[in-house]
């Protein structure tokens, strides 16, 4: 595990709303939900046993494209070279 770099991508929408509500016992819960929809946020992260290697954030209509992922990987490898972390395994 000492030479492993774990890489992952996660997407989420910042306009997530509650789907549950509270009410008095025996009464139905009423929740007013707005239909506002915003852009999705996509995060890319790389961590190792020493800590965070790199984190990327982007706002887009779709998930991470392969060109963006490759640019992120190149940046991760540059960071590894800068800190003399040769021979690490990138795990997705």
MARFI-726564 format. One record per residue (C-alpha): x, y, z; residue in three letters. Coordinates in steps of 0.25 Angstrom, whole numbers, plus 5000, padded with zeros to 4 digits. Each point is the difference from the previous one (the first is absolute). Last residue first. Example, Ala and Ser with C-alpha at 12.3 -4.5 7.8 and 13.67 -1.06 7.14 Angstrom:
// MARFI-726564
505549965029SER 499449865002ALA 
***
This chain:
// MARFI-726564
496550154959UNK 501449955005UNK 501350084996UNK 501249915004UNK 501250085005UNK 501449974995UNK 500550145002UNK 499650105011UNK 501150104999UNK 499150125005UNK 500050074987UNK 499949874992UNK 498749965008UNK 499450144997UNK 500349994985UNK 499449865000UNK 498750065007UNK 500050114989UNK 500149904989UNK 498949925007UNK 499150135000UNK 500350034985UNK 499649854997UNK 498750025008UNK 499750134992UNK 500249934987UNK 499249885004UNK 498850095003UNK 499550025015UNK 498550005001UNK 499050094993UNK 499450145001UNK 501350055006UNK 500650065013UNK 501449955003UNK 500849965012UNK 501449945001UNK 500749945012UNK 501549965000UNK 500949925008UNK 499349995014UNK 500749935011UNK 501249925003UNK 499349864998UNK 499550054986UNK 498950094995UNK 499550044986UNK 498750084998UNK 499150044989UNK 498850085003UNK 498850024991UNK 498950115003UNK 498750004993UNK 499350124995UNK 498850055006UNK 498549965001UNK 499050075008UNK 498749925001UNK 499650055014UNK 499549905010UNK 499050035010UNK 499949885010UNK 498749965007UNK 500149895010UNK 498749925002UNK 499450015014UNK 499949895010UNK 501150055008UNK 500450144997UNK 500750024988UNK 501450004994UNK 500550004986UNK 500749914990UNK 500550034986UNK 501050115003UNK 500650074989UNK 501349994992UNK 500450124993UNK 501549985001UNK 499949894990UNK 501049895001UNK 501149934993UNK 501249915005UNK 501349964994UNK 501049915006UNK 501549985001UNK 500849915010UNK 501550025000UNK 500749875005UNK 501549995004UNK 499849985015UNK 498849914998UNK 
***
